[in-house]
Amino acid sequence: MWLATKYGFYSVVCAHGVHGEPSTTLMMIRARKHAHLAALKRFHPELGKIKKSVGTDYPYRIIARRDVVLLVVARLAADIEYKNFKNAAHDEAPGDGAYGRFLYEVWSRGLQLTPLRVRRR
């Protein structure tokens, strides 16, 4: 699952089990920017250590128990107190222009999912 939050962008997946299969008890929160995971840890410090993984598309990772990750996701949803997501993300990290551009690009590309006749209203 991808999560775009005002704190950063994350990929949340099952951690690897003993023989490479998905773990039923551990999850991995991955990010492309260390600052995004650091911001998430400030929000929920019991997540644990940020690990660096060389040669992967998400070089920063946190492995945590499934129940902790579910709590974090619920708190992220409960923390929504804004009318405009992109503005809230900018306010949270005004120096992260790359993330702001990324969010605008996702928003812009998402318009392609809306039928043209609906957009013209």
C-alpha positions in Angstrom: 0.0 0.0 0.0 1.2 3.4 -0.8 0.6 6.2 1.7 1.0 9.9 0.8 0.8 11.8 4.0 1.7 15.3 5.1 4.8 13.7 6.7 6.0 11.9 3.6 5.5 9.2 1.1 5.6 5.5 2.2 5.3 2.0 0.8 3.8 -0.4 3.4 4.3 -4.1 2.8 4.7 -7.3 4.8 8.2 -7.9 6.0 10.0 -11.0 4.7 9.4 -14.2 6.6 11.9 -16.9 7.4 12.0 -18.4 3.8 11.2 -15.1 2.0 7.4 -15.5 2.2 5.4 -12.5 3.6 5.5 -12.3 7.4 2.1 -12.5 9.2 3.4 -10.5 12.2 5.8 -8.0 10.8 5.4 -5.2 8.3 7.9 -2.9 6.6 7.4 0.8 6.1 9.7 1.9 3.2 10.6 5.4 2.0 12.8 7.0 -0.6 13.8 9.8 1.7 15.2 9.4 5.2 13.5 12.6 6.3 10.1 11.1 5.6 10.6 8.1 7.9 12.2 10.4 10.5 9.0 12.6 10.5 6.9 9.5 10.9 8.9 8.4 13.8 8.4 11.8 15.5 4.7 11.2 15.1 4.9 7.6 16.4 8.3 6.9 18.1 7.6 3.3 18.9 8.1 2.3 15.3 11.8 1.5 15.9 15.0 2.1 14.0 15.3 3.4 10.5 17.5 1.0 8.5 19.3 1.9 5.2 19.1 -0.6 2.4 21.6 -0.1 -0.5 20.6 -0.9 -4.0 16.8 -0.9 -3.5 14.2 1.5 -4.8 13.2 2.4 -1.2 16.5 2.8 0.6 15.1 3.5 4.0 13.0 1.1 6.0 11.4 0.4 9.4 10.3 -3.0 10.4 7.6 -3.1 13.0 4.9 -5.4 14.4 1.7 -5.4 12.4 -0.4 -4.1 15.3 2.0 -1.1 15.6 1.8 -0.3 11.9 -2.0 -0.5 11.9 -2.1 1.9 14.9 0.2 4.3 12.9 -2.1 4.2 9.9 -5.2 4.8 12.0 -3.5 7.8 13.7 -2.5 9.2 10.4 -6.1 9.1 9.3 -7.3 10.6 12.6 -4.7 13.4 12.3 -6.4 14.8 9.2 -7.4 18.4 10.1 -6.9 20.2 6.8 -9.0 21.1 3.8 -6.2 20.9 1.2 -3.7 18.0 1.4 -1.0 19.4 -0.8 -0.9 22.6 1.3 -0.8 20.7 4.6 2.2 18.7 3.3 3.9 21.9 2.3 3.2 23.4 5.7 4.6 20.3 7.4 7.9 20.4 5.4 8.2 23.7 3.5 11.8 22.9 2.5 10.9 19.6 0.7 10.1 21.0 -2.7 10.7 17.6 -4.3 7.9 16.1 -2.3 5.6 19.0 -3.1 6.3 18.5 -6.9 5.7 14.8 -6.5 2.3 15.4 -4.9 1.3 17.9 -7.5 2.3 15.4 -10.2 0.2 12.6 -8.6 -2.7 15.0 -8.3 -2.3 16.1 -11.9 -2.0 12.5 -13.2 -5.1 11.5 -11.2 -7.1 13.9 -13.2 -6.7 11.5 -16.1 -8.9 9.0 -14.1 -11.8 11.5 -14.2 -13.9 11.2 -17.3 -13.6 14.4 -19.4 -17.3 15.0 -19.4 -17.3 15.1 -15.5 -14.4 17.5 -15.4 -16.1 20.0 -17.6 -19.0 20.7 -15.3 
